[in-house]
Amino acid sequence: MKAIIPVAGPGTKLRPHSYTQPKALIPLAGKSILSIIIDQLKEAGISEFIFVVGYLGEKIEDFVAQQYPGIHAHFLHQTDRQGVGQAVLLARELVKGDQVFIVLGDTICEYDIKSMIATPRSAIGLRKVDDPRDFGVAEVNEDGRIMRLVEKPHMPKSNLALVGVYKIKESDELFRCLENNISHGVRTHGEYSITDALECMIQQGIVLQSFKVDNWFDCGRKETLLESNALLLKKFAPGVDTTGFINTVIVPPVSIGAGCQISNAVIGPDVTIGDHTRIDCSVVRNSIIGSYSHLQDIVVTDSLIGSDTECKGEARSLNIGDNASIDLG
């Protein structure tokens, strides 16, 4: 089985951060979105990965090469982004009829991935949501078989949303449906969606089984990214070695990267700090701070601050990209 991970999206809802950093590499609970996905798939026994990259794709390639040198990785470039369906179709020649496990590059879920892989049929991860209109929606019978799939319906007949996790046994049929939709211009909301291709498979009589996802962490916007960071810190945050931190209080859960210098500060709860960041005379809570940044004389809460950034003075809720210098004094 091969894994396909589309990570070509521009991450417009996370700007300015996605101008300089792929969304999949934004730090989260001491990890990154992409590292959590790869770790899950590796643990389940998958060793061959196909990454579909786009803008800033070289950063994805560098990250995988440095952090996961042992996996068999392929990189395909989606130069003309027209949706996830188009991205997945690019992997056709590499898949060559094998089963595939597709995980969207901004999707973090908690589920029994080994059981999902072992399911004898193709399976799609689903989760109940309050408002399914922004998602692909599944209509399921009493046996858990998916009867119909609709991408972002105006009047959904179900509250079961597709979370971006798919195990496909009949990969040739998936690629044929994707190719047919693209050749006939079958778009939803201006894009070629994988949901439409899966509905095509259902129409051909292929059985798609639903699979329950226990938790689904939204990483698409600043507010939901901070919420996900807080939840994931409770699961992943290691103990913090405070050696070298001067007159500093740590309120867990927090994740503090290597080489950080912190003095006269209160850090936490729910804070992720990247490597080699310096914090002086400041309070930081419920925030993500990038690497090689400097915070001084500031109270930071509910904030997302990029790497190589300097912030000084006053209390704020901030959303600052990389390589910035802000003086609020």
Summary of the structure (lengths in Angstrom):
residues: 329
radius of gyration: 21.0
end to end distance: 55.6
largest distance: 66.3
contacts: 1127
relative contact order: 0.13
helix: 27%
strand: 34%
